[in-house]
Amino acid sequence: MTDTNAMIEHLDALFVECFHIEVPSSDTDLLETGILDSLQFVELLLQLEQRFGFRIRIDDIALDDLRTLARIARLVVAKAGKAGAPAAPPPLRAAN
């Protein structure tokens, strides 16, 4: 399994845990389909920063980088690699 595939699985679990949303596929457009609203989008950015330990500067990314789980996974893997962060995502908290 590649880092990107593992990250897609981790992001899918993050969506269930944080937003109570099951994303139909890794290529589903989260914005166009309305799966994420503007507040959830901001929360997603916060979750990515907190869980993976890097800052996402809006000036450094394109909105298209955040449209699908697959694109988000590629962004996180690339950012984590540049930051020297571990390739494996941190474990999700157990649901209560």
N, C-alpha and C positions, 0 to 999 in steps of 0.2 A: 504494500500500500504506500502510495506516495505521500509526502508531507501535505500536499494540497488536498488529496482525498481524505486524509485523516482530519485536516482542518475543516473540510466541508461537514464531516460527521460531527465534529465538535460544535461548529456553528449551528447546525441543525438542532442539537441538544440545547444550545444557548437560547435559541428562539422559543423552544418549548418551555424552558425554565423561566426566562425573563418576560416573555410576551404571551405565553400560552398559545403559541401559533405553531402549527405544523406546516412547514413549507412543502408544497407539492413536489418540487424537484429542485436540484441545485441550479438550474437555469431559469427558474421562474423569476420574472421581473418583480421585485418586491415593491417598487414604487408605482409602476404602471398598473399593476393589479390591485393596488390599494391594500396590500397585506400590511405594509408599514405606513403609518401616518407620520406627520412631521415631528410630533413629540416622541414617538417610538424611534424615529430615525436618529434624533439627538441622543436618546438613551442607548441606542446601538453603538454610536460613536464612543460614548462614555464607557460602556461595557468593554468594547475592544481595547480602549486605552488602559483600563484597570486590569483586565485579565491578561493582557499580553505585554504590558509594561513599556509602551511607547506612545508618543504624542502623535495624533493625527492632525496635521495642519491642513485646513481646508484649502489653502493656497497650493499645497503640494499634491493634491489628488483631484481627480475628475469625478463628478457625480456618477458617471458610468462605472467607476471602480466599485461602487457600493450598491449596484442594482440587483445583483444575484448572489446567492451563497458561493457559487464558484468564483465569481470575481472578488468577493470579499476575502475568500480563502487565499487567493493568489496575492492580494494586497497584504494580508497579515503575514503570510509566509515570507514575502519579500521584505517587509518592514522588520520582522523578527530577525531575519538573516542579517540585515544591515545593522541592527542594534546589538547583535551578538546574543540575542535571546535564545533560549532553547527552542529547537524545532518542534518538539512535542508540546501540544497545548496543555495548560494546567487543568487538573480535574475540576469538573463542575461540582458545586455543592450538592449534597444529597437533599432531595425534596422532602419537606416536612409534611 
